[in-house]
Amino acid sequence: MLGNPAIKAQIYGKKSCPWTGRAITLLEKHKVDFDYINLEDYENEKYIVRLSSDTKQATVPYVYLRGKFVGGFNA
């Protein structure tokens, strides 16, 4: 399951992406607990195709709040 409703927020992103960094900073600023899944790690690459397919979004980050996909950083 990509979006876990038991977790306040999840970010699927890449450390090399400035938008992923901004999303992380925003959640930290508002003291929101979140899980970060680095899509550049070999064991997490398997999520990339499914994220793109399920969300119809081709760019990182993928932000989920309480298991619901809300979009990227600008969302």
N, C-alpha and C positions, 0 to 999 in steps of 0.2 A: 504494500500500500504506500503510495507516494505521499499523500497527505494524511497525517495521523491526527485525528480529532482530540486525542489525549494530550497533545503537545500544543502549547500556545502558538508557536510559530516555527516554521521550518524554512530554511533558505537552501535551495540547491543552486550552487554557483561555482565560479572559478576564482581562485586567488588572483589570477592575472587580470581579472575584469574589474575596472574601477566602479562599475555600477553595483557589482556584488559587494564591494567594500563599503559603498555608500548605504546599501540596504542594511548591512551588519551594523554600521555606525548608528543609523537611525533607530534600530531596535534597541541597541545598547543605551542610547541617549534617553529613550523612554522606559528603560529598565524592563524590557520585555524578555522573558526567558525564551530562548530559541535553540534549535538544533541546526547546525550548519553541515551540509553535505558537500564536500569538495568534489566536483565532477572531474577534476584533473587527476584524482587518485584512481589508480587502476581498478580497484574493486568497486568504484562508483560509476565507472564509464557505462555500465549496463543500463543506467537510468536515463541516459541522454536521449535515446530514440523514443522511449516511452513518454518522457516529459514533453518532448516536442509534439508527438502525436496526440497525447491526451489534452494538452493545453492550447494547441495550434499556435504556439509561440516558439520562435526559433532562436531566441537570444536568452542569455542569463542576465540576472538571476530569475529563478522561479520561486515566488514567495507564496507560502501557504499559511493561512491563519486558521487555527482550530480545524485543520484538515481540509479547508476549502482553498482552492487556488484563487489568488486575488490578482496575480499579474507579476510584472517585474518591479523595478525600483520605483518608477513613476506612479504605480498604482497605489 
